[in-house]
Amino acid sequence: MNKEWSELNKTMQTQIKKKDTYKKGMDTLLRLRSQLMQTFVSFKEELGREDFNAIPFINADGYHSKTIAYSIWHIFRIEDIVAHTVIKEEEQVFFAGNYQERIHSPIITTGNELVKQQIADFSKQLNLEELYSYMFDVRESTEKILECLSYDELKRKILEERIRYLESLHVVSDNENAIWLMDYWCKKDIRGLIQMPFSRHWIMHTEACLRIKNKIHA
């Protein structure tokens, strides 16, 4: 793991556990996310469109077995779902912004159900400009939510009824590779969701994308 990102993540997790350092922890989180976002922006500046569809580790186990386009979709669909449906109980950016049509995506889910060539084929269909617009909109909306959270709210548990509501939206596939996500999210408090998916999830997928980039440009 990138040492600086790892240290920022570790510092943030320590800081948000205590009331007197909680605000500093949120600042650390935003700094970490800013650094990771710069990496995604650099991909758009440095890579060709076909590079976003490349899947050089197609038979591997792990986050690097995806494509860069898929990874961006996956990170920000999960964040949108968790921030707006699970935490805030409001409409997702994806639906409010008509992003399925804009991105030309055949799915509205997190993409966990896709494997190997399905991931590559899915990636080719996406409008990259609109995918990046979605990425920026989700990041901005999530960070507005994070900045308004009080320390006491971090202890709030997600109610069981959220799982039923998530099911009704069909934003998580009922495939075995995806269905577990709803239980995973809804068993956490908000502090747990900040740690995953709003920070560590980004790091793992960003590092996987860097590995893909380095492989296709070796």
N, C-alpha and C positions, 0 to 999 in steps of 0.2 A: 504494500500500500504506500502511496505517496506520503512521505514523512510529514510534510507540512499539513496536508489534509488530515492525516491521522491525528496529529497533535491538536489541531483546531477542533476536531470532532471530540477528542477525549476531554479537552478543556471545557468545551461547551457542555458536555454531559455532566461534568462535575459542577459547573457553575449553576445550571438550572435546577439542581437538587436543593439549593439553599436560597431562602428568600432574599438575603442581602446581596447575593451575587447573581440572582436570576436575570436581571436586566442586562448585565454584562454578558451572560450566557446567550441571550437572544442576539446581542450584537455580534458575538463570536459566530453564532450560527449564520447570520446574514453575511458575514465576511467569508465564511467557508463556501456558502452557496454562490457568492459573487465570483470567487476563484473558479469554481466548477463551471459556472455559466460561461466564463471567458474561454474555457476549453471548448465548449460546444460552439461558441461563436467562431473560434479559430478553425474548426472543422469546415465550416461553411466558406471561410476565406481561402482555405488551403486545398480542399478536396474537390474532385469533380463529382458530378451527380451519380455516376456509376459506382464511385467509391462508397457511397452511402448504402448501396445495395449489396456490396461484397460480403461474402460469408466464408472467409478463408478457414475458419475452424468449425466447419459444419458438423463434424462428427465428434466434437469435443464435449465434455461436460463442463458447464460453467457459463458465466455471463458472457464470455468472449465467443461463445458459439452462435451469437446473433449477428445482426447487422447494425451499423450505426443509426440508420433511419429507424429501424425497429426499436432500438434502445431509447431514442429520444421519445418516440411515441409511448413506449411502455412506462418510462419514468414519469412523464407528465400526465398520462391518463390516470395512473395510480395516484399521483399527487392531487389532481383535480377531484377525483372521487373521494379521497380521504379528507381533503380540506373542506370541500363544499357539501358533500352528502353526509359523511360520517361525523365531522366535527361541527360544521355550521348548520347543517340541515337546510341547505338552500340549493338553488339550481347550479349545476356544474357549468363552468366556462364553456365546455364542449358543446352543450346544448344551447346555452344562451347566445353563443357566437356562431351557431350553425356550422361548426367545424367539421362535422362528418362530410358534408357536401363540399366544403371549401378544400379540405385535405384530400378528397376523393378516396376516403377509406371505406373498404367493404365491411369493416367491423366497428363497433362502438365500445368494445371491451378493452381490457388491459393488454391483450395479446398473449397471455400466459399459455393459452391453448395451442398456439402455433409452434410447429417444430420444423427444423431443418429447411428444406426447400420451400415450405409454406412461408417461412419468415422472409426468405429472399424474394419470393413472388409478391408477397404483401408489400415489401419495401419499394418495389418498382412502381407500385400503383400510387404512391403518395406524392402529393404536391409539396415539394420541399419548402417552398416559400411560405405556404400556409401552415405547414408543420412547425416551422420556426416562429411564426406569429402566435400559434397556439402555445408553444413553449414559453414565450415571453409573457403572454397574458396570464398563464397559469402561475408562473413564478411571481408576477406582480400581485395577483389576487391572493395567493397564499401568504405572501409576506405581509400584506395588510392585515390578514387574520392573525398572523403570529405576533405582530407588533401590538395588537389590541388585547392579547391574552394576559390575564393577571396570573400571578404566581399560584394563587389558590385554584384557578381553573385547570392548572396542569394535572391536578389530582382527580379531575372529573372522569368517571368511567363512561364508556360508551354503552348505551342501553341496548338490551337484547333486541328490541323492536327495530333497531337500525338494520339488522341482518335481513329481516323480512322486507324492509323497504328497499334495501340494496337488491334483493332478489327480484323485486317488481320492476326495477329499472333495467335489468338484463345487461348491466355494465361489467359484470364478472361472469365469465363462461361457467357452465356447469360441468365442464371437462375436469377430470381429476387433477390436471396440472394447474388449475385456476381456482376451483371452488373453495379450497382451503383459505384463500385470502380473506374472505368475509369473516370467518371465525377468528383469524389472526388479528385483524384490525379491531374487531369488536370486543376482544378480550383485553385490550390495552387501555390505559388511561391516556390523556392527551400528551403527557410527558413521553410516554412510550412511542406515540405516533411521531413526535418530533424527532426522536432518535431513529425511527424507521417507519415511514419512508422519507422524511424531509431532509435527512442528512446522510446517513450511512448508505442508503439505497442509491443516492446520487453518486457517492464515491465509488461504489463497486461497479456500477455501470459505466461511469466515466473512465475508470481505469481499464475496463474491458474494451471500450471504444478506442482508447489509445493503443491497446495491444493489437486491435484489428487494423488500425491505421498504420502502425509500424510494420505489420506483416505485409500489407498490400503495397507498401512503398519501400520494402526492404531492397 
